[in-house]
Amino acid sequence: MVDNAARVEFEGISKRYPGVLALDRVSLKVAPGRIHAVVGENGAGKSTLMKILAGATRADEGTIRLDGERTTIRNARHARTLGIAMVFQEFNLAPDLSVAENVFLGRWPCAFPWLVSFHTLRARSEALFDSLGVKLDVCRKVREMSVAQQQMVEIARGLSMAARVLVLDEPSAVLMPDELAALFVMVRILAKRGVSVVYISHRLDEIFALCDDVTVLRDGRHVSTRPVSEAHRDTLIREMVGRPIEEEFPRRCVAAGDVVLRVDGFSSDGRFQDVSFELREGELLALTGLVGSGRSSLGRALFGALPTTDGRMWVDGISGPFRSPRHAQNAGIAYLPEDRKQHGLLLERSLSENVTLAHLDDISTWGVLRVRDERRTAIEKMRDLRIKAATERVAVKTLSGGNQQKVLIARWLQRPYRVMILDEPTRGVDVGAKVEMYDLVNQMAAARAGVLMITSELPEAIGMADRIGVMCRGRLVGILDNRNRDVTQEAILRLAVGETSRESVPRGVRAT
């Protein structure tokens, strides 16, 4: 019997890929005007299920009903005509077009045939953002906007097509608390208007703060659906990973040693200025700040991937800045980029090729690749990091986001490095895999590497770091002593928004 109260109903949805059963007879209902969370480990089937709804792929078995009517969603364009919009974790915007042009891309209003009415285009865009309580310059190019603002543009594009179902895939991956609060306001406005919002996230705190209902998927199967008011954090974790998580942030007992990285007066025009700090072996220094504060640019510059205009750095006595990532790597620096798809992985190539990419000399003889050794190395890393893939030969693009991240981490675990720069290492990673990655980070520190972890997750910074550096408008405004794990989010945010002056630095903070 059809449930007339369901906006979206999945019934017995199955999807197979070569060697992998991604979805196994999943049934689920999403009500109108509700914010419905879908959680689970990487590879649980969350994104696959939503891609089927958005027309990006087709189910092998099962039925989808929209407002009680059985529907076959042929493709992404058909899904949009049905009122289904999906904002993917990786944005799909035209960076050199304006906000207004992106919102109505492919549907620009015309005053005459083939003549775009930019006045109407801007007016419609401004009205749309005003209705959502968002203030944006609709004439500004997208590439000039922060990640949070680009996300608002993606959401507005979906709503411009009169979406009745909005799917948000990891929308908060790189947002700081104030940006996250703005996103929550927008989502709640949409729900009050009757839009069904499907919210995919690994951050359980967000689920309890925002959502009405929560569904758990594990290994492609439906485990449970319940109101958030009846859910418990430990229960969700146990259902997601199949086991209890004893300690979310595993402690390490490593005494900091000699200085392995010294940075003095580092600057890059328009990105960051006069940054100085030291990093010791066995130490984890977290670097945080609002989006656009310069934290990721600093990481790229230290790895030689971004030019600097002033300052020096030393890695175990080797002087920089380095002219290229290869020079930085040879000096003993490893780097995990924030955007794994654009700057880290070769998506069309195999898992084994991606794992060994940075160390081809180890599996080559006179420039000739030893394919057997390449495969053996990849299989070992798949086992050690619990990477879920049919074989080491599959294209990396077919893996879930979390498993792609593990492939990238595996690349840098083949040799000992003195400095590990990890930019958003747990972005898009489920709670179980996060603990595994934290263990890997602790192993890096135990091997006497200095770890610089760039993160927007304040609980992660507080739970893992010995010291926390805070960036604000391109400057490192303070470093907090967190050896006792007693730094508060409020103390970090005061520095991040520039509220703390040099004269009023709180206790435990070194002004810079």
MOTANOR-V905149 format. One record per residue. N is the residue number from 0. OMEGA is omega in whole degrees, -180 to 180 (* if undefined). Layout:
BEGIN
[[N OMEGA] [N OMEGA]]
END
This chain:
BEGIN
[[0 -177] [1 177] [2 -176] [3 -179] [4 -176] [5 172] [6 177] [7 176] [8 172] [9 -180] [10 176] [11 -177] [12 176] [13 178] [14 180] [15 168] [16 -180] [17 178] [18 -176] [19 170] [20 -173] [21 179] [22 -176] [23 176] [24 -179] [25 175] [26 -173] [27 178] [28 177] [29 -175] [30 176] [31 175] [32 179] [33 174] [34 -170] [35 179] [36 172] [37 -175] [38 179] [39 178] [40 172] [41 -177] [42 -180] [43 179] [44 -176] [45 -177] [46 178] [47 180] [48 -179] [49 176] [50 174] [51 178] [52 -178] [53 177] [54 -180] [55 175] [56 -177] [57 176] [58 176] [59 -180] [60 173] [61 -174] [62 172] [63 176] [64 175] [65 -177] [66 175] [67 -178] [68 179] [69 -172] [70 171] [71 -177] [72 -170] [73 -177] [74 -176] [75 179] [76 178] [77 179] [78 180] [79 178] [80 178] [81 179] [82 179] [83 179] [84 180] [85 175] [86 -176] [87 179] [88 174] [89 -174] [90 -180] [91 -177] [92 174] [93 -169] [94 -177] [95 173] [96 -179] [97 176] [98 -179] [99 -180] [100 177] [101 -178] [102 -178] [103 -178] [104 -178] [105 -178] [106 -179] [107 180] [108 -178] [109 174] [110 175] [111 179] [112 177] [113 178] [114 -175] [115 175] [116 -177] [117 176] [118 178] [119 180] [120 180] [121 -178] [122 180] [123 180] [124 180] [125 179] [126 -180] [127 -179] [128 177] [129 -180] [130 180] [131 -179] [132 -178] [133 179] [134 179] [135 173] [136 -173] [137 178] [138 -176] [139 178] [140 -176] [141 -177] [142 -180] [143 -174] [144 178] [145 178] [146 -180] [147 180] [148 177] [149 178] [150 177] [151 178] [152 178] [153 -179] [154 180] [155 178] [156 178] [157 -178] [158 179] [159 178] [160 178] [161 -178] [162 172] [163 174] [164 179] [165 179] [166 179] [167 -178] [168 -179] [169 -175] [170 -173] [171 -169] [172 -177] [173 -177] [174 173] [175 -173] [176 -178] [177 178] [178 177] [179 178] [180 178] [181 177] [182 180] [183 179] [184 -180] [185 -178] [186 180] [187 176] [188 -179] [189 -180] [190 179] [191 178] [192 178] [193 178] [194 174] [195 -177] [196 174] [197 -171] [198 178] [199 -178] [200 173] [201 -178] [202 -175] [203 178] [204 178] [205 -180] [206 -177] [207 -179] [208 -169] [209 -163] [210 178] [211 -178] [212 180] [213 176] [214 177] [215 171] [216 175] [217 179] [218 176] [219 -178] [220 175] [221 -179] [222 -177] [223 169] [224 -178] [225 171] [226 180] [227 -180] [228 180] [229 -177] [230 176] [231 -175] [232 -178] [233 179] [234 179] [235 180] [236 -179] [237 178] [238 -179] [239 -172] [240 178] [241 180] [242 176] [243 174] [244 -174] [245 -175] [246 -175] [247 179] [248 -177] [249 -179] [250 176] [251 -179] [252 -180] [253 178] [254 179] [255 -178] [256 -178] [257 177] [258 178] [259 178] [260 175] [261 -180] [262 -175] [263 174] [264 -177] [265 180] [266 173] [267 -174] [268 176] [269 -177] [270 178] [271 -174] [272 167] [273 -180] [274 179] [275 175] [276 175] [277 177] [278 -177] [279 178] [280 -178] [281 -177] [282 172] [283 177] [284 177] [285 177] [286 -176] [287 -177] [288 180] [289 175] [290 -178] [291 -179] [292 179] [293 -175] [294 -180] [295 178] [296 178] [297 179] [298 180] [299 180] [300 178] [301 -180] [302 178] [303 -178] [304 -179] [305 -177] [306 176] [307 -179] [308 -179] [309 174] [310 179] [311 175] [312 179] [313 175] [314 -177] [315 177] [316 177] [317 -171] [318 175] [319 15] [320 -176] [321 -174] [322 -176] [323 175] [324 179] [325 177] [326 179] [327 179] [328 179] [329 178] [330 177] [331 180] [332 171] [333 -173] [334 175] [335 -174] [336 178] [337 -178] [338 -174] [339 -176] [340 -178] [341 -172] [342 -173] [343 -170] [344 168] [345 -167] [346 -178] [347 -178] [348 -174] [349 177] [350 -178] [351 179] [352 -180] [353 -179] [354 -173] [355 -170] [356 -175] [357 -174] [358 -178] [359 179] [360 -178] [361 -176] [362 -180] [363 174] [364 -178] [365 177] [366 -180] [367 -176] [368 174] [369 -172] [370 -180] [371 178] [372 177] [373 -180] [374 -180] [375 179] [376 -179] [377 180] [378 178] [379 -180] [380 176] [381 -180] [382 -175] [383 -176] [384 180] [385 177] [386 -178] [387 178] [388 -179] [389 177] [390 177] [391 -177] [392 -176] [393 176] [394 -177] [395 -179] [396 -179] [397 -179] [398 174] [399 -178] [400 -179] [401 178] [402 173] [403 179] [404 179] [405 177] [406 -179] [407 178] [408 180] [409 -180] [410 -173] [411 -180] [412 -177] [413 178] [414 175] [415 177] [416 -179] [417 -180] [418 177] [419 177] [420 -175] [421 -178] [422 -177] [423 -174] [424 -179] [425 178] [426 178] [427 -177] [428 -177] [429 -171] [430 179] [431 180] [432 177] [433 180] [434 177] [435 -180] [436 176] [437 176] [438 178] [439 178] [440 178] [441 177] [442 177] [443 180] [444 180] [445 177] [446 175] [447 171] [448 169] [449 -175] [450 173] [451 -176] [452 178] [453 -174] [454 173] [455 180] [456 -177] [457 176] [458 178] [459 179] [460 -178] [461 -176] [462 -173] [463 -166] [464 172] [465 174] [466 -178] [467 175] [468 -176] [469 178] [470 176] [471 178] [472 174] [473 -179] [474 173] [475 -170] [476 179] [477 175] [478 -176] [479 176] [480 -176] [481 -178] [482 178] [483 180] [484 -176] [485 176] [486 180] [487 176] [488 179] [489 -180] [490 179] [491 -177] [492 178] [493 177] [494 -175] [495 -179] [496 175] [497 -178] [498 -176] [499 179] [500 179] [501 -178] [502 -176] [503 179] [504 -179] [505 -179] [506 180] [507 -179] [508 173] [509 177] [510 -180] [511 *]]
END
